[in-house]
Amino acid sequence: MMLSRNILFGGVLCLLVIAAALISFLWTPFDITQMDIPNKLQKPGAIHWFGTDHFGRDIFSMIMVGARTSLAVALVAVGIGMGLGIPLGLWAAANSGSWLDELIMRGNDLIFAFPSLVIAILITAILGPSAVNAILAIGIFNIPVFARLTRAGALPLWQRDFILAARVAGKSHARISAEHILPNVANLLIVQGTIQFSLGILAEAGLSYVGLGAQPPTPSWGRMLADAQTMVSFAPHLALIPGLAIITSVLGLNLLGDGLRDYLDPKIRVMRS
């Protein structure tokens, strides 16, 4: 089966953002820590491709480093959600109907009752605003997402003949979950992972916009938008460019997730073959 246009186009957009983030570790056109007040608020041109901000810093360089911040926060946050949510979902499915299953699900409901922004405010009120605390807030919100999805995908499998055969063979619930259940729900988790990755980028931008994410001098797309909101009338590129960076990242990940869903779904694969 050939890769769909969604996978190809989404993959290209994602690779562009990842490449910008990786290259920023080694090179940026200008030093983002150096202010150049005489050249502030320049429009995009030959020297400063995306223009300069109100401190004279090169926006293209800040976008590159900001990509590093957004991807790192979203990646670690999704890793926390998958690392804790998947085992909880497998555990709940293996003990379906028990008090343990009920406890895990009600705990997920409790976390779902509070949006990630509210959790972030609570965490930063105690620990202070930072990228690490933004990771914690987004990661905590991702745990019930993966726990619910894993449990929903695993429950029907426990009634299948190959699982019953594994139980007759004396395998424990933990071993069955690792060897038989998890590989069969991996496609669901991969697709959801790309979706949560895009939502993580949006959440990081939102938290940075209200001052709860990465702190200066670390660039962040969300904080770039916040800094630009009072200058949109005479320097629209200050808001347009970080906004397009966020759109590109989220669009690429959503297209990639949509394409992977179609590619990994065996029913759709049979229909198209």
C-alpha positions, 0 to 999 in steps of 0.5 A, spaced: 500 500 500 502 506 497 503 512 502 497 517 502 498 524 501 496 526 508 502 522 510 507 525 505 505 532 506 504 532 513 511 528 514 514 534 510 511 539 514 514 535 520 521 534 518 521 542 516 520 544 523 524 538 526 530 540 521 529 547 524 530 545 531 536 541 530 540 546 526 538 551 531 543 547 536 549 548 531 547 554 528 542 560 527 543 566 523 544 571 528 545 570 536 538 571 539 541 573 546 544 580 543 539 586 542 540 591 536 535 596 538 537 601 532 535 595 527 528 594 531 522 592 528 525 591 521 520 588 516 522 581 512 528 583 508 535 580 505 539 580 511 533 579 516 529 574 512 523 574 517 525 581 520 526 583 527 522 584 533 522 590 538 529 588 541 532 588 534 533 580 535 532 576 528 525 573 528 528 567 524 533 565 529 528 566 534 523 561 530 528 556 530 530 556 537 522 556 539 521 550 535 526 546 539 522 549 545 516 547 543 518 540 540 521 538 547 516 540 551 511 537 547 515 530 546 516 530 553 509 531 555 507 526 550 512 521 553 509 522 560 502 521 558 504 514 554 509 512 559 504 512 565 497 512 561 499 506 557 500 501 563 494 504 567 490 502 561 493 495 560 492 494 568 485 497 568 483 492 562 486 486 565 482 487 571 476 489 568 470 490 573 474 490 579 475 496 584 482 497 581 479 498 574 474 503 577 479 506 581 483 508 575 477 510 571 475 515 576 482 518 577 482 519 570 475 522 570 478 527 576 484 529 571 479 530 565 475 535 570 481 540 570 483 543 563 491 543 562 491 550 563 488 550 570 493 544 572 498 549 569 496 555 574 496 550 580 503 547 579 506 554 577 503 557 583 506 552 587 513 551 583 513 558 579 512 558 571 517 554 567 518 550 561 519 544 566 512 545 570 509 546 563 511 539 561 508 537 568 501 540 566 501 537 559 504 531 561 499 530 567 493 531 562 495 526 557 495 520 562 488 519 562 487 520 554 492 514 553 489 510 559 482 511 556 484 509 549 489 503 551 483 500 556 478 501 550 482 498 545 484 492 550 478 490 553 475 486 546 482 483 546 481 479 552 475 475 549 479 473 543 481 466 542 488 467 542 488 471 549 484 465 552 489 460 549 495 464 553 491 464 559 490 457 559 498 456 557 499 459 564 501 466 562 500 472 567 496 478 566 502 482 565 505 478 560 499 477 556 498 485 556 506 486 554 506 480 549 499 480 546 495 486 548 500 492 547 502 490 540 495 489 537 493 496 540 500 499 538 497 502 531 491 506 536 497 509 540 501 511 535 496 515 531 493 518 538 501 520 540 501 524 533 495 528 535 497 529 542 503 531 540 500 537 536 496 538 542 502 539 546 505 544 541 498 548 542 498 547 549 505 550 550 504 556 546 498 557 550 501 557 556 507 561 554 502 566 551 500 567 558 507 567 562 506 560 564 511 556 559 518 557 558 521 564 561 526 569 558 531 569 555 529 562 552 524 563 545 517 561 545 512 561 539 507 563 544 511 568 548 513 571 541 505 572 540 504 575 546 509 580 545 507 582 538 499 583 540 500 591 542 504 592 535 500 588 530 498 594 527 505 597 525 509 590 525 504 585 523 510 580 521 511 579 529 505 576 530 504 573 523 510 569 523 510 565 530 503 564 528 504 560 521 510 556 525 504 554 530 500 552 524 505 549 520 507 544 526 500 542 528 497 542 521 503 537 519 502 533 525 495 532 524 495 530 517 501 525 519 496 522 524 490 522 519 494 518 514 497 514 519 490 512 522 488 510 514 495 506 513 495 502 520 487 501 520 487 493 517 480 495 515 481 501 510 488 497 508 483 491 505 478 496 502 484 500 498 488 493 496 
